[in-house]
């Protein structure tokens, strides 16, 4: 084991990424929670259906890197609020297709507008080139996940 006295845990990249994610998402989290009583995983499922349209829970899991039990709970709560509908696949009864209802589409549109405005405020004062580079680096790190 290498002991490096110059290594500062506060410069540990996963720590910094977590700190940045928490700091940058708290205000937006308050919006979807206060307006719609949603939790983070519900927001993520809603946004995937809003962006991509009709999907299965497995599709969402693959795109969002979410565990199936978290997706299942989120789907249940969103269905209870009538934000999405579930349809059994005709050829494979184990599969459900998920789709936003008109109410769910309105909620998605509202939160998408809030997210856009929040994103704009978050990067305000940063150079466009820095924002583009940051997005590029974060995408590259996300692709490297194990």
DSSP file (Angstrom, degrees, kcal/mol; ACC not computed):
  #  RESIDUE AA STRUCTURE BP1 BP2  ACC     N-H-->O    O-->H-N    N-H-->O    O-->H-N    TCO  KAPPA ALPHA  PHI   PSI    X-CA   Y-CA   Z-CA
    1    1 A X              0   0    0      0, 0.0     2,-0.5     0, 0.0     0, 0.0   0.000 360.0 360.0 360.0 132.5    0.0    0.0    0.0
    2    2 A X        -     0   0    0      2,-0.0     2,-0.7     1,-0.0     0, 0.0  -0.759 360.0-153.4 -91.2 125.3    1.4    3.4   -1.0
    3    3 A X        -     0   0    0     -2,-0.5     2,-0.6     3,-0.0     3,-0.1  -0.885  14.0-176.6 -99.4 114.1    1.2    6.1    1.6
    4    4 A X    >   -     0   0    0     -2,-0.7     3,-1.6     1,-0.1    -2,-0.0  -0.897  12.9-170.4-115.6 102.0    1.1    9.5   -0.1
    5    5 A X  T 3  S+     0   0    0     -2,-0.6    -1,-0.1     1,-0.3    -2,-0.0   0.698  87.1  58.9 -66.1 -16.8    1.1   12.4    2.4
    6    6 A X  T 3  S+     0   0    0     -3,-0.1     2,-0.5     2,-0.1    -1,-0.3   0.576  78.9 106.8 -87.4  -9.2    0.3   14.8   -0.4
    7    7 A X    <   -     0   0    0     -3,-1.6     2,-0.6     1,-0.0     3,-0.1  -0.589  55.8-161.5 -74.6 121.8   -2.9   13.1   -1.3
    8    8 A X    >   -     0   0    0     -2,-0.5     3,-2.5     1,-0.1     4,-0.3  -0.919  13.4-151.7-107.6 117.5   -5.8   15.2   -0.1
    9    9 A X  G >  S+     0   0    0     -2,-0.6     3,-1.6     1,-0.3     6,-0.2   0.807  96.5  65.3 -58.3 -29.6   -9.1   13.3    0.2
   10   10 A X  G 3  S+     0   0    0      1,-0.3    -1,-0.3     5,-0.1    -3,-0.0   0.644 101.9  49.5 -70.2 -11.7  -11.0   16.5   -0.5
   11   11 A X  G <  S+     0   0    0     -3,-2.5     2,-0.3     4,-0.1    -1,-0.3   0.355  80.1 124.3-100.8   1.9   -9.4   16.5   -4.0
   12   12 A X    X>  -     0   0    0     -3,-1.6     4,-2.3    -4,-0.3     3,-0.6  -0.501  65.3-134.6 -63.8 120.8  -10.5   12.8   -4.5
   13   13 A X  H 3> S+     0   0    0     -2,-0.3     4,-2.9     1,-0.3     5,-0.2   0.856 101.0  50.8 -54.7 -46.1  -12.5   13.0   -7.7
   14   14 A X  H 3> S+     0   0    0      1,-0.2     4,-2.2     2,-0.2    -1,-0.3   0.896 111.7  50.1 -59.8 -36.5  -15.4   10.9   -6.6
   15   15 A X  H <> S+     0   0    0     -3,-0.6     4,-2.6     2,-0.2    -2,-0.2   0.943 112.4  46.1 -63.5 -47.8  -15.7   13.1   -3.5
   16   16 A X  H  X S+     0   0    0     -4,-2.3     4,-2.7     1,-0.2    -2,-0.2   0.903 112.1  50.9 -62.7 -41.9  -15.6   16.3   -5.6
   17   17 A X  H  X S+     0   0    0     -4,-2.9     4,-2.5    -5,-0.2    -1,-0.2   0.908 111.7  47.9 -62.5 -41.8  -18.2   14.9   -8.0
   18   18 A X  H  X S+     0   0    0     -4,-2.2     4,-2.7    -5,-0.2     5,-0.2   0.926 112.0  49.1 -64.7 -44.4  -20.5   13.9   -5.2
   19   19 A X  H  X S+     0   0    0     -4,-2.6     4,-2.6     1,-0.2     5,-0.2   0.923 113.5  46.6 -60.4 -44.9  -20.1   17.3   -3.6
   20   20 A X  H  X S+     0   0    0     -4,-2.7     4,-2.5     2,-0.2    -1,-0.2   0.905 112.5  50.1 -65.2 -41.4  -20.8   19.1   -6.9
   21   21 A X  H  X S+     0   0    0     -4,-2.5     4,-1.4    -5,-0.2    -2,-0.2   0.926 113.3  45.7 -63.8 -44.7  -23.8   16.9   -7.6
   22   22 A X  H  X S+     0   0    0     -4,-2.7     4,-1.3     1,-0.2     3,-0.3   0.945 115.6  45.7 -63.5 -47.6  -25.3   17.5   -4.2
   23   23 A X  H  < S+     0   0    0     -4,-2.6     4,-0.4    -5,-0.2    -2,-0.2   0.885 116.1  45.7 -64.2 -38.6  -24.8   21.2   -4.3
   24   24 A X  H  < S+     0   0    0     -4,-2.5     4,-0.3    -5,-0.2    -1,-0.2   0.682 116.5  43.0 -82.0 -16.6  -26.1   21.6   -7.8
   25   25 A X  H  X S+     0   0    0     -4,-1.4     4,-2.6    -3,-0.3     5,-0.2   0.610  87.9  85.8-105.2 -11.5  -29.2   19.5   -7.4
   26   26 A X  H  X S+     0   0    0     -4,-1.3     4,-1.9     1,-0.2     5,-0.1   0.908  91.8  45.9 -59.4 -46.2  -30.6   20.5   -4.1
   27   27 A X  H  > S+     0   0    0     -4,-0.4     4,-1.4     1,-0.2    -1,-0.2   0.918 115.0  46.8 -65.3 -42.9  -32.6   23.5   -5.3
   28   28 A X  H  > S+     0   0    0     -4,-0.3     4,-1.9     1,-0.2     5,-0.3   0.885 108.5  57.0 -65.5 -37.4  -34.1   21.6   -8.2
   29   29 A X  H  X S+     0   0    0     -4,-2.6     4,-2.0     1,-0.2     5,-0.2   0.895 103.3  54.0 -59.0 -40.6  -34.9   18.7   -5.9
   30   30 A X  H  X S+     0   0    0     -4,-1.9     4,-3.3    -5,-0.2     5,-0.3   0.879 105.8  54.7 -61.2 -37.4  -36.9   21.1   -3.7
   31   31 A X  H  X S+     0   0    0     -4,-1.4     4,-2.8     2,-0.2     5,-0.4   0.970 111.5  39.9 -64.1 -54.4  -38.9   22.1   -6.8
   32   32 A X  H  X S+     0   0    0     -4,-1.9     6,-1.8     1,-0.2     4,-1.2   0.817 120.2  47.5 -69.4 -26.2  -40.1   18.7   -7.9
   33   33 A X  H  X S+     0   0    0     -4,-2.0     4,-1.8    -5,-0.3    -2,-0.2   0.932 116.6  41.3 -75.5 -46.5  -40.6   17.7   -4.3
   34   34 A X  H  < S+     0   0    0     -4,-3.3    -2,-0.2    -5,-0.2    -3,-0.2   0.910 122.1  39.7 -68.0 -42.7  -42.6   20.8   -3.2
   35   35 A X  H  < S+     0   0    0     -4,-2.8    -3,-0.2    -5,-0.3    -1,-0.2   0.897 137.7  10.0 -74.2 -40.2  -44.7   21.0   -6.4
   36   36 A X  H  < S-     0   0    0     -4,-1.2    -3,-0.2    -5,-0.4    -2,-0.2   0.387  90.9-119.4-126.7   1.6  -45.4   17.4   -7.0
   37   37 A X     <  +     0   0    0     -4,-1.8    -4,-0.2     1,-0.2     2,-0.2   0.774  61.0 155.4  64.1  25.9  -44.3   15.5   -3.9
   38   38 A X        -     0   0    0     -6,-1.8    -1,-0.2    -9,-0.1     2,-0.2  -0.570  36.9-141.5 -90.1 149.0  -41.9   13.5   -6.0
   39   39 A X     >  -     0   0    0     -2,-0.2     4,-2.3    -3,-0.1     3,-0.3  -0.564  36.9 -95.5 -95.9 168.9  -38.7   11.8   -4.9
   40   40 A X  H  > S+     0   0    0      1,-0.2     4,-2.3     2,-0.2     5,-0.1   0.888 123.2  48.7 -54.4 -46.7  -35.5   11.7   -7.0
   41   41 A X  H  > S+     0   0    0      1,-0.2     4,-2.3     2,-0.2    -1,-0.2   0.847 110.0  52.2 -67.8 -31.8  -36.2    8.3   -8.6
   42   42 A X  H  > S+     0   0    0     -3,-0.3     4,-2.8     2,-0.2    -1,-0.2   0.923 109.5  49.6 -66.9 -43.0  -39.7    9.3   -9.5
   43   43 A X  H  X S+     0   0    0     -4,-2.3     4,-2.7     1,-0.2    -2,-0.2   0.915 110.8  50.4 -59.7 -43.3  -38.4   12.4  -11.2
   44   44 A X  H  X S+     0   0    0     -4,-2.3     4,-2.1     2,-0.2    -2,-0.2   0.914 112.2  45.8 -64.2 -43.0  -35.8   10.3  -13.1
   45   45 A X  H  X S+     0   0    0     -4,-2.3     4,-2.3     2,-0.2     5,-0.2   0.941 113.0  50.8 -64.1 -46.8  -38.5    7.9  -14.3
   46   46 A X  H  X S+     0   0    0     -4,-2.8     4,-2.4     1,-0.2    -2,-0.2   0.918 111.2  48.6 -56.3 -45.7  -40.8   10.7  -15.3
   47   47 A X  H  X S+     0   0    0     -4,-2.7     4,-2.5     2,-0.2     5,-0.2   0.882 108.7  52.5 -66.7 -37.8  -38.0   12.4  -17.3
   48   48 A X  H  X S+     0   0    0     -4,-2.1     4,-2.8     1,-0.2     5,-0.4   0.924 112.7  44.9 -63.7 -41.8  -37.0    9.3  -19.1
   49   49 A X  H  X S+     0   0    0     -4,-2.3     4,-1.7     1,-0.2    -2,-0.2   0.874 113.6  51.1 -68.7 -35.2  -40.6    8.7  -20.2
   50   50 A X  H  < S+     0   0    0     -4,-2.4    -2,-0.2    -5,-0.2    -1,-0.2   0.881 117.8  38.1 -67.0 -38.0  -40.9   12.4  -21.1
   51   51 A X  H  < S+     0   0    0     -4,-2.5    -2,-0.2    -5,-0.2    -3,-0.2   0.932 131.3  23.9 -77.7 -48.5  -37.8   12.4  -23.2
   52   52 A X  H  < S-     0   0    0     -4,-2.8    -3,-0.2     1,-0.3     2,-0.2   0.559  93.3-143.6-101.9 -10.1  -38.0    8.9  -24.9
   53   53 A X     <  +     0   0    0     -4,-1.7    -1,-0.3    -5,-0.4    -2,-0.1  -0.507  66.1  21.8  80.6-152.6  -41.7    8.2  -24.8
   54   54 A X  S    S+     0   0    0     -2,-0.2     2,-0.3    -4,-0.1    45,-0.2  -0.247  77.0 155.2 -57.3 127.7  -43.1    4.7  -24.2
   55   55 A X  E     -A   98   0A   0     43,-2.0    43,-3.9     4,-0.0     2,-0.2  -0.931  39.1-117.9-145.5 165.9  -40.5    2.5  -22.5
   56   56 A X  E  >  -A   97   0A   0     -2,-0.3     4,-2.1    41,-0.2     5,-0.2  -0.659  35.8-108.9 -98.1 165.5  -40.2   -0.6  -20.3
   57   57 A X  H  > S+     0   0    0     39,-0.6     4,-2.7    -2,-0.2     5,-0.2   0.876 122.1  55.1 -60.7 -37.1  -38.8   -0.5  -16.8
   58   58 A X  H  > S+     0   0    0      2,-0.2     4,-2.3     1,-0.2    -1,-0.2   0.891 105.4  52.0 -63.6 -39.3  -35.7   -2.4  -18.1
   59   59 A X  H  > S+     0   0    0      2,-0.2     4,-2.2     1,-0.2    -2,-0.2   0.928 111.6  46.6 -60.7 -45.0  -35.2    0.3  -20.8
   60   60 A X  H  X S+     0   0    0     -4,-2.1     4,-3.3     1,-0.2     5,-0.3   0.925 110.8  52.7 -64.2 -44.4  -35.3    2.9  -18.1
   61   61 A X  H  X>S+     0   0    0     -4,-2.7     4,-1.4     1,-0.2     5,-0.8   0.895 110.1  48.0 -57.7 -42.4  -32.9    0.9  -15.9
   62   62 A X  H  <5S+     0   0    0     -4,-2.3    -1,-0.2     2,-0.2    -2,-0.2   0.907 118.4  39.5 -67.2 -41.5  -30.4    0.6  -18.7
   63   63 A X  H  <5S+     0   0    0     -4,-2.2    -2,-0.2    -5,-0.2    -1,-0.2   0.892 125.4  35.1 -74.2 -40.1  -30.5    4.3  -19.6
   64   64 A X  H  <5S-     0   0    0     -4,-3.3    -2,-0.2    -5,-0.2    -3,-0.2   0.522  98.2-128.1 -95.3  -6.8  -30.6    5.7  -16.1
   65   65 A X  T  <5 +     0   0    0     -4,-1.4     2,-0.4    -5,-0.3    -3,-0.2   0.943  57.7 149.3  54.7  49.2  -28.4    3.1  -14.4
   66   66 A X      < -     0   0    0     -5,-0.8    -1,-0.2    -6,-0.2     2,-0.1  -0.879  51.8-109.7-112.7 145.4  -31.2    2.6  -11.7
   67   67 A X    >>  -     0   0    0     -2,-0.4     4,-2.0     1,-0.1     3,-0.6  -0.453  28.7-119.7 -71.4 145.8  -31.9   -0.7   -9.9
   68   68 A X  H 3> S+     0   0    0      1,-0.2     4,-2.6     2,-0.2     5,-0.1   0.813 111.4  56.1 -60.8 -32.4  -35.1   -2.4  -10.9
   69   69 A X  H 3> S+     0   0    0      2,-0.2     4,-2.2     1,-0.2    -1,-0.2   0.882 107.5  49.1 -68.7 -35.1  -36.6   -2.2   -7.4
   70   70 A X  H <> S+     0   0    0     -3,-0.6     4,-2.1     2,-0.2    -2,-0.2   0.893 112.9  47.8 -67.7 -39.1  -36.1    1.6   -7.3
   71   71 A X  H  X S+     0   0    0     -4,-2.0     4,-3.1     2,-0.2     5,-0.2   0.925 109.9  52.9 -65.3 -44.4  -37.8    1.8  -10.7
   72   72 A X  H  X S+     0   0    0     -4,-2.6     4,-2.3     1,-0.2    -2,-0.2   0.914 110.9  46.1 -59.1 -45.2  -40.6   -0.4   -9.6
   73   73 A X  H  X S+     0   0    0     -4,-2.2     4,-2.3     2,-0.2    -1,-0.2   0.913 113.8  48.8 -64.4 -42.2  -41.3    1.8   -6.6
   74   74 A X  H  X S+     0   0    0     -4,-2.1     4,-2.6     1,-0.2     5,-0.2   0.921 111.2  49.8 -64.0 -43.5  -41.1    5.0   -8.6
   75   75 A X  H  X S+     0   0    0     -4,-3.1     4,-2.6     1,-0.2     5,-0.2   0.912 109.6  52.1 -61.4 -43.2  -43.5    3.5  -11.3
   76   76 A X  H  X S+     0   0    0     -4,-2.3     4,-2.3    -5,-0.2    -1,-0.2   0.939 112.5  44.4 -59.1 -47.9  -46.0    2.5   -8.6
   77   77 A X  H  X S+     0   0    0     -4,-2.3     4,-1.4     1,-0.2    -2,-0.2   0.889 114.0  49.2 -67.0 -39.0  -46.0    6.0   -7.1
   78   78 A X  H  <>S+     0   0    0     -4,-2.6     5,-2.9     2,-0.2     6,-0.7   0.876 111.4  50.0 -67.6 -36.2  -46.2    7.7  -10.5
   79   79 A X  H ><5S+     0   0    0     -4,-2.6     3,-1.3    -5,-0.2    -2,-0.2   0.894 106.5  55.4 -67.4 -39.8  -49.1    5.4  -11.5
   80   80 A X  H 3<5S+     0   0    0     -4,-2.3    -1,-0.2     1,-0.3    -2,-0.2   0.843 109.2  47.4 -60.8 -33.0  -50.9    6.2   -8.2
   81   81 A X  T 3<5S-     0   0    0     -4,-1.4    -1,-0.3    -5,-0.1    -2,-0.2   0.459 116.3-118.8 -85.5  -1.4  -50.7    9.9   -9.1
   82   82 A X  T < 5S+     0   0    0     -3,-1.3    22,-0.5    -4,-0.2    21,-0.3   0.835  77.7 127.2  65.0  35.1  -52.0    9.1  -12.6
   83   83 A X  S   <S+     0   0    0     -5,-2.9    18,-1.9     1,-0.2     2,-0.3   0.648  74.3  20.5 -91.1 -19.5  -48.8   10.4  -14.2
   84   84 A X  E     -B  100   0A   0     -6,-0.7     2,-0.3    16,-0.3    16,-0.2  -0.975  66.4-140.9-145.3 160.4  -48.2    7.2  -16.2
   85   85 A X  E     -B   99   0A   0     14,-3.0    14,-1.9    -2,-0.3     2,-0.4  -0.896  13.6-143.4-119.0 153.4  -50.1    4.2  -17.4
   86   86 A X  E     -B   98   0A   0     -2,-0.3     2,-0.4    12,-0.2    12,-0.2  -0.949  14.0-173.1-117.0 135.2  -48.8    0.6  -17.5
   87   87 A X  E     -B   97   0A   0     10,-2.4    10,-3.7    -2,-0.4     2,-0.1  -0.993  23.1-126.8-129.9 127.4  -49.7   -1.8  -20.4
   88   88 A X  E     -B   96   0A   0     -2,-0.4     8,-0.2     8,-0.2     2,-0.2  -0.449  31.8-110.2 -67.6 140.2  -48.8   -5.4  -20.3
   89   89 A X        -     0   0    0      6,-2.8     6,-0.2     3,-0.6    -1,-0.1  -0.534  20.2-138.9 -69.4 136.0  -46.9   -6.6  -23.4
   90   90 A X  S    S+     0   0    0     -2,-0.2     3,-0.2     1,-0.2    -1,-0.1   0.793 100.1  37.2 -70.6 -27.9  -49.1   -8.9  -25.5
   91   91 A X  S    S+     0   0    0      1,-0.3     2,-0.4     2,-0.0    -1,-0.2   0.739 126.1  33.6 -97.0 -24.9  -46.4  -11.4  -26.3
   92   92 A X    >   -     0   0    0      3,-0.1     3,-2.1     1,-0.1    -3,-0.6  -0.863  64.0-167.2-133.8  99.4  -44.6  -11.4  -22.9
   93   93 A X  T 3  S+     0   0    0     -2,-0.4    -1,-0.1     1,-0.3    -3,-0.1   0.605  84.6  68.0 -65.4 -11.8  -46.9  -10.9  -19.9
   94   94 A X  T 3  S+     0   0    0     -6,-0.1     2,-0.4     2,-0.0    -1,-0.3   0.656  89.9  78.7 -79.3 -14.4  -43.9  -10.2  -17.6
   95   95 A X    <   -     0   0    0     -3,-2.1    -6,-2.8    -6,-0.2     2,-0.4  -0.780  62.2-164.0-101.8 136.4  -43.1   -7.0  -19.4
   96   96 A X  E     - B   0  88A   0     -2,-0.4   -39,-0.6    -8,-0.2     2,-0.5  -0.960  11.9-143.4-116.5 136.7  -45.0   -3.7  -18.9
   97   97 A X  E     -AB  56  87A   0    -10,-3.7   -10,-2.4    -2,-0.4     2,-0.4  -0.849  19.0-153.4 -95.7 133.9  -44.9   -0.7  -21.2
   98   98 A X  E     +AB  55  86A   0    -43,-3.9   -43,-2.0    -2,-0.5     2,-0.3  -0.868  18.7 168.4-112.5 140.8  -44.9    2.6  -19.5
   99   99 A X  E     - B   0  85A   0    -14,-1.9   -14,-3.0    -2,-0.4     2,-0.1  -0.992  35.4-107.4-151.8 142.7  -46.2    5.8  -20.9
  100  100 A X  E     - B   0  84A   0     -2,-0.3   -16,-0.3   -16,-0.2     2,-0.1  -0.440  29.6-136.3 -70.3 142.0  -47.0    9.3  -19.5
  101  101 A X     >  -     0   0    0    -18,-1.9     4,-2.7    -2,-0.1     5,-0.2  -0.380  36.7 -94.8 -81.2 171.4  -50.6   10.3  -19.2
  102  102 A X  H  > S+     0   0    0      1,-0.2     4,-1.9     2,-0.2     5,-0.1   0.892 131.3  50.4 -55.7 -38.0  -51.7   13.8  -20.3
  103  103 A X  H  > S+     0   0    0    -21,-0.3     4,-2.3     2,-0.2    -1,-0.2   0.932 110.2  49.1 -64.3 -45.1  -51.3   14.8  -16.7
  104  104 A X  H  > S+     0   0    0    -22,-0.5     4,-2.7     1,-0.2    -2,-0.2   0.873 108.6  53.7 -61.3 -37.6  -47.8   13.3  -16.5
  105  105 A X  H  X S+     0   0    0     -4,-2.7     4,-2.6     2,-0.2    -1,-0.2   0.882 108.5  49.5 -64.9 -37.7  -46.9   15.1  -19.8
  106  106 A X  H  X S+     0   0    0     -4,-1.9     4,-2.5     2,-0.2    -2,-0.2   0.916 111.8  47.9 -66.6 -42.7  -47.9   18.4  -18.2
  107  107 A X  H  X S+     0   0    0     -4,-2.3     4,-2.8     2,-0.2     5,-0.2   0.932 112.8  49.2 -62.3 -45.4  -45.9   17.7  -15.1
  108  108 A X  H  X S+     0   0    0     -4,-2.7     4,-2.7     1,-0.2    -2,-0.2   0.930 111.1  49.3 -58.8 -46.8  -42.9   16.7  -17.3
  109  109 A X  H  X S+     0   0    0     -4,-2.6     4,-1.9     2,-0.2    -1,-0.2   0.907 112.3  48.4 -61.4 -42.3  -43.3   19.9  -19.4
  110  110 A X  H  X S+     0   0    0     -4,-2.5     4,-2.1     1,-0.2    -2,-0.2   0.955 115.4  43.0 -61.6 -50.9  -43.4   22.1  -16.3
  111  111 A X  H  X S+     0   0    0     -4,-2.8     4,-2.8     1,-0.2    -2,-0.2   0.823 110.0  57.2 -68.6 -30.3  -40.4   20.4  -14.6
  112  112 A X  H  X S+     0   0    0     -4,-2.7     4,-2.4    -5,-0.2    -1,-0.2   0.911 108.1  47.5 -64.8 -40.7  -38.5   20.4  -17.9
  113  113 A X  H  X S+     0   0    0     -4,-1.9     4,-2.4     2,-0.2    -2,-0.2   0.913 113.1  47.9 -65.0 -42.4  -38.9   24.2  -18.1
  114  114 A X  H  X S+     0   0    0     -4,-2.1     4,-2.8     2,-0.2    -2,-0.2   0.918 111.9  50.6 -62.8 -43.0  -37.8   24.6  -14.5
  115  115 A X  H  X S+     0   0    0     -4,-2.8     4,-2.9     2,-0.2    -2,-0.2   0.906 109.7  50.3 -62.3 -42.4  -34.8   22.3  -15.2
  116  116 A X  H  X S+     0   0    0     -4,-2.4     4,-2.4     2,-0.2    -1,-0.2   0.945 113.7  44.4 -61.1 -48.0  -33.8   24.4  -18.2
  117  117 A X  H  X S+     0   0    0     -4,-2.4     4,-2.2     2,-0.2    -2,-0.2   0.897 114.3  50.0 -63.7 -40.3  -34.0   27.6  -16.3
  118  118 A X  H  X S+     0   0    0     -4,-2.8     4,-2.3     2,-0.2    -2,-0.2   0.911 110.1  50.4 -64.8 -42.4  -32.1   26.1  -13.3
  119  119 A X  H  X S+     0   0    0     -4,-2.9     4,-1.8     2,-0.2    -2,-0.2   0.918 109.5  51.0 -60.5 -44.6  -29.4   24.8  -15.7
  120  120 A X  H  X S+     0   0    0     -4,-2.4     4,-0.5     1,-0.2    -1,-0.2   0.907 112.2  46.5 -60.4 -42.2  -29.1   28.2  -17.2
  121  121 A X  H  < S+     0   0    0     -4,-2.2     3,-0.5     1,-0.2    -1,-0.2   0.861 108.2  57.2 -68.3 -35.3  -28.7   29.8  -13.8
  122  122 A X  H  < S+     0   0    0     -4,-2.3    -1,-0.2     1,-0.2    -2,-0.2   0.868 113.9  37.0 -64.3 -37.7  -26.2   27.1  -12.7
  123  123 A X  H >< S+     0   0    0     -4,-1.8     3,-2.4    -5,-0.1    -1,-0.2   0.426  85.5 128.8 -97.2   1.3  -23.8   27.9  -15.5
  124  124 A X  T 3< S+     0   0    0     -4,-0.5     3,-0.1    -3,-0.5    -3,-0.1  -0.326  75.4  22.2 -57.7 133.8  -24.3   31.6  -15.5
  125  125 A X  T 3  S+     0   0    0      1,-0.3     2,-0.3    -2,-0.0    -1,-0.3   0.283  99.3 111.3  90.1 -10.9  -21.0   33.4  -15.3
  126  126 A X  S <  S-     0   0    0     -3,-2.4    -1,-0.3     1,-0.1     2,-0.1  -0.743  76.8-105.9 -93.8 145.6  -19.1   30.4  -16.7
  127  127 A X     >  -     0   0    0     -2,-0.3     4,-2.3     1,-0.1     3,-0.3  -0.413  24.1-123.4 -67.0 143.0  -17.6   30.6  -20.2
  128  128 A X  H  > S+     0   0    0      1,-0.2     4,-2.6     2,-0.2     5,-0.2   0.881 113.6  54.0 -54.2 -40.5  -19.4   28.6  -22.9
  129  129 A X  H  > S+     0   0    0      1,-0.2     4,-2.4     2,-0.2    -1,-0.2   0.880 107.8  49.9 -63.8 -38.0  -16.2   26.7  -23.6
  130  130 A X  H  > S+     0   0    0     -3,-0.3     4,-2.7     2,-0.2    -2,-0.2   0.904 111.0  48.7 -67.2 -40.9  -15.8   25.8  -19.9
  131  131 A X  H  X S+     0   0    0     -4,-2.3     4,-2.4     2,-0.2    -2,-0.2   0.925 112.6  48.1 -64.4 -44.6  -19.4   24.5  -19.8
  132  132 A X  H  X S+     0   0    0     -4,-2.6     4,-2.2    -5,-0.2    -2,-0.2   0.912 113.4  47.6 -62.7 -42.7  -18.9   22.5  -23.0
  133  133 A X  H  X S+     0   0    0     -4,-2.4     4,-2.8     2,-0.2     5,-0.2   0.912 110.4  52.1 -65.2 -43.3  -15.7   21.0  -21.7
  134  134 A X  H  X S+     0   0    0     -4,-2.7     4,-2.6     1,-0.2     5,-0.2   0.932 110.9  47.3 -58.9 -46.8  -17.3   20.2  -18.3
  135  135 A X  H  X S+     0   0    0     -4,-2.4     4,-2.4     1,-0.2    -1,-0.2   0.905 112.3  50.5 -61.3 -41.4  -20.1   18.3  -20.0
  136  136 A X  H  X S+     0   0    0     -4,-2.2     4,-2.2     2,-0.2    -2,-0.2   0.921 112.1  46.2 -63.2 -45.1  -17.7   16.5  -22.2
  137  137 A X  H  X S+     0   0    0     -4,-2.8     4,-2.5     2,-0.2    -2,-0.2   0.919 112.5  50.0 -65.6 -43.9  -15.5   15.4  -19.3
  138  138 A X  H  X S+     0   0    0     -4,-2.6     4,-2.3    -5,-0.2    -1,-0.2   0.895 110.6  49.9 -63.3 -39.6  -18.5   14.3  -17.3
  139  139 A X  H  X S+     0   0    0     -4,-2.4     4,-1.9    -5,-0.2    -1,-0.2   0.909 110.3  50.7 -63.8 -41.1  -19.9   12.3  -20.2
  140  140 A X  H  X S+     0   0    0     -4,-2.2     4,-0.9     1,-0.2    -2,-0.2   0.913 111.4  47.5 -63.5 -42.6  -16.5   10.6  -20.6
  141  141 A X  H >< S+     0   0    0     -4,-2.5     3,-0.7     1,-0.2     4,-0.3   0.897 109.5  53.8 -64.6 -39.6  -16.4    9.7  -16.9
  142  142 A X  H >< S+     0   0    0     -4,-2.3     3,-1.1     1,-0.2    -1,-0.2   0.858 105.2  54.1 -63.8 -35.6  -19.9    8.3  -17.1
  143  143 A X  H 3< S+     0   0    0     -4,-1.9    -1,-0.2     1,-0.2    -2,-0.2   0.737 100.8  61.8 -70.0 -22.0  -19.0    6.1  -20.0
  144  144 A X  T << S+     0   0    0     -4,-0.9    -1,-0.2    -3,-0.7    -2,-0.2   0.512  73.2 130.3 -83.7  -4.3  -16.1    4.6  -18.0
  145  145 A X    <         0   0    0     -3,-1.1    -3,-0.0    -4,-0.3    -4,-0.0  -0.168 360.0 360.0 -56.4 146.3  -18.4    3.2  -15.2
  146  146 A X              0   0    0      0, 0.0    -1,-0.2     0, 0.0    -3,-0.0   0.412 360.0 360.0 -65.2 360.0  -17.7   -0.4  -14.4
